């Protein structure tokens, strides 16, 4: 075999070794890089998911309706039943089919006569006319208690709940409890109370 062929074979062998060693090196580098980047990818994915969820939650908080109920003007200061209650849409979106109903826990009449209702406010007194088809942003809607339509509506001490029903995406209902109390001036006032008290 000539010296030229031997030199060619040696060169080929050296090239093969260098190629194999370089390919092994790149493989090990890729593996080590992928191992290093795996936790970073997971963290970035988690942060992305958290960002999307918090964005959706933030939009929900902004757009969700905020509807309040407060006692308004006493048309007859000697009869708590003749006090208007005002619904106020404080949210950014309109609400629809706004209805008011009353639920009674306790009614006290002059002469120690009492009416005891169901304790969980499941009974309902309503007037079909007490409905607003739409309550836009910052609009208010006032109505008398449905109890004012009772034949014997001269109760004084009372524990009631205003049952507010409205539609936004789906039908919603909330209870707002009020207790009547007479002031020193003889006028009756409705004080808000927690449901569970």
C-alpha positions as CSV (number, residue, x, y, z in Angstrom):
1,X,0.0,0.0,0.0
2,X,1.4,3.4,-0.9
3,X,2.1,6.1,1.5
4,X,-0.5,8.4,-0.1
5,X,-3.3,5.8,0.5
6,X,-2.2,5.4,4.1
7,X,-2.2,9.2,4.7
8,X,-5.7,9.4,3.1
9,X,-7.0,6.6,5.4
10,X,-5.5,8.3,8.4
11,X,-7.1,11.6,7.5
12,X,-10.5,9.9,7.0
13,X,-10.2,8.2,10.3
14,X,-9.4,11.5,12.0
15,X,-12.3,13.3,10.3
16,X,-14.7,10.5,11.4
17,X,-13.5,10.7,15.0
18,X,-13.8,14.5,15.0
19,X,-17.3,14.3,13.5
20,X,-18.5,11.7,16.0
21,X,-17.0,13.6,19.0
22,X,-18.5,16.9,17.8
23,X,-22.0,15.3,17.3
24,X,-21.7,13.8,20.8
25,X,-20.8,17.2,22.1
26,X,-23.7,18.9,20.5
27,X,-26.1,16.2,21.7
28,X,-24.9,16.5,25.3
29,X,-25.1,20.3,25.0
30,X,-28.7,20.1,23.7
31,X,-29.7,17.8,26.5
32,X,-28.1,20.0,29.1
33,X,-29.7,23.1,27.6
34,X,-33.1,21.4,27.5
35,X,-32.7,20.4,31.1
36,X,-31.9,24.0,32.0
37,X,-34.8,25.5,30.0
38,X,-37.4,23.0,31.2
39,X,-38.2,24.7,34.5
40,X,-38.1,28.2,32.8
41,X,-40.7,27.0,30.2
42,X,-43.0,25.6,32.9
43,X,-42.7,28.8,34.9
44,X,-43.4,31.0,31.9
45,X,-46.4,28.8,31.0
46,X,-47.8,29.0,34.5
47,X,-47.4,32.8,34.5
48,X,-49.2,33.0,31.2
49,X,-52.1,31.0,32.6
50,X,-52.2,33.1,35.7
51,X,-52.2,36.2,33.6
52,X,-55.1,35.0,31.5
53,X,-57.2,33.9,34.5
54,X,-56.6,37.1,36.4
55,X,-57.5,39.1,33.3
56,X,-60.8,37.2,33.0
57,X,-61.5,37.7,36.7
58,X,-60.8,41.4,36.5
59,X,-63.2,41.8,33.6
60,X,-65.8,39.9,35.5
61,X,-65.4,42.1,38.6
62,X,-65.7,45.3,36.4
63,X,-68.7,44.0,34.4
64,X,-70.6,42.1,37.2
65,X,-73.7,44.0,38.3
66,X,-73.7,45.9,41.5
67,X,-77.3,46.5,42.6
68,X,-78.1,47.9,46.0
69,X,-81.4,48.3,48.0
70,X,-81.9,51.2,50.4
71,X,-84.9,52.6,52.3
72,X,-86.1,55.9,50.7
73,X,-88.8,58.4,51.5
74,X,-91.3,57.7,54.3
75,X,-94.7,58.7,52.7
76,X,-96.4,58.2,56.1
77,X,-93.9,58.6,59.0
78,X,-96.4,56.8,61.4
79,X,-96.6,53.7,59.2
80,X,-93.4,51.8,58.3
81,X,-95.2,50.0,55.5
82,X,-95.5,53.3,53.5
83,X,-91.7,53.8,53.1
84,X,-90.3,53.6,49.6
85,X,-87.3,51.3,48.9
86,X,-84.8,52.3,46.2
87,X,-82.9,50.0,43.9
88,X,-79.7,51.5,42.5
89,X,-77.7,50.0,39.7
90,X,-74.2,51.0,40.6
91,X,-72.5,48.7,38.0
92,X,-71.4,49.4,34.5
93,X,-73.9,47.1,32.7
94,X,-77.7,47.3,32.6
95,X,-79.9,44.8,34.4
96,X,-83.3,43.6,33.2
97,X,-86.7,42.5,34.7
98,X,-86.0,44.0,38.0
99,X,-88.6,42.8,40.6
100,X,-89.2,43.6,44.2
101,X,-90.8,41.3,46.7
102,X,-91.1,41.2,50.5
103,X,-90.5,38.3,52.9
104,X,-91.7,38.5,56.5
105,X,-90.0,37.2,59.6
106,X,-91.9,39.3,62.2
107,X,-94.6,41.9,62.2
108,X,-95.7,43.6,65.4
109,X,-99.0,45.4,65.6
110,X,-100.4,47.8,68.2
111,X,-102.0,45.9,71.2
112,X,-99.4,43.1,71.3
113,X,-100.5,41.4,68.2
114,X,-97.8,39.6,66.3
115,X,-97.4,37.9,63.0
116,X,-94.5,35.4,62.9
117,X,-93.2,34.4,59.5
118,X,-90.8,31.7,58.3
119,X,-87.4,32.3,59.8
120,X,-85.5,31.7,56.5
121,X,-87.4,34.4,54.5
122,X,-88.9,31.9,52.1
123,X,-92.4,33.4,52.1
124,X,-93.1,36.1,49.5
125,X,-95.4,39.1,49.1
126,X,-95.2,40.8,45.8
127,X,-97.0,43.2,43.5
128,X,-96.9,42.2,39.8
129,X,-96.8,45.9,39.0
130,X,-93.5,46.3,40.9
131,X,-91.2,45.6,38.0
132,X,-88.7,47.6,35.9
133,X,-88.0,46.2,32.5
134,X,-84.5,47.7,32.4
135,X,-82.3,49.5,34.9
136,X,-79.3,51.1,33.1
137,X,-76.0,52.2,34.7
138,X,-76.5,54.6,37.7
139,X,-80.3,54.5,37.3
140,X,-82.6,54.2,40.4
141,X,-86.0,52.6,40.8
142,X,-88.3,53.1,43.9
143,X,-91.4,51.3,45.0
144,X,-93.4,51.0,48.2
145,X,-93.3,47.7,50.1
146,X,-95.7,45.1,48.8
147,X,-96.8,44.8,52.4
148,X,-98.4,48.3,52.1
149,X,-101.1,46.6,50.1
150,X,-102.2,44.4,53.0
151,X,-105.6,45.1,54.5
152,X,-104.0,45.4,58.0
153,X,-100.8,47.4,57.0
154,X,-100.5,49.4,60.2
155,X,-97.7,47.2,61.7
156,X,-94.9,48.9,63.5
157,X,-92.0,46.7,64.7
158,X,-91.0,44.5,61.8
159,X,-88.3,42.3,60.5
160,X,-88.5,41.8,56.8
161,X,-86.3,41.1,53.8
162,X,-86.5,42.8,50.4
163,X,-86.2,40.1,47.8
164,X,-84.5,41.6,44.7
165,X,-84.6,39.6,41.4
166,X,-83.1,40.7,38.2
167,X,-81.6,39.3,35.0
168,X,-78.0,39.7,33.8
169,X,-76.8,36.8,31.7
170,X,-79.0,34.7,33.9
171,X,-81.6,35.2,36.6
172,X,-80.2,36.5,39.9
173,X,-81.8,36.9,43.4
174,X,-80.5,38.6,46.5
175,X,-82.0,39.2,50.0
176,X,-81.7,42.5,51.9
177,X,-82.9,42.4,55.5
178,X,-84.3,45.5,57.3
179,X,-85.7,46.0,60.8
180,X,-88.0,48.9,61.7
181,X,-87.2,51.2,64.6
182,X,-89.0,54.2,65.9
183,X,-87.0,57.4,66.5
184,X,-87.5,59.9,69.3
185,X,-89.4,62.1,66.9
186,X,-92.0,59.3,66.5
187,X,-91.0,58.5,62.9
188,X,-90.3,55.0,61.9
189,X,-87.0,54.1,60.1
190,X,-85.8,51.0,58.4
191,X,-82.3,49.8,59.4
192,X,-80.3,47.4,57.3
193,X,-79.3,44.1,59.1
194,X,-77.3,41.0,58.0
195,X,-79.4,38.0,57.0
196,X,-77.8,35.6,59.5
197,X,-78.0,37.8,62.6
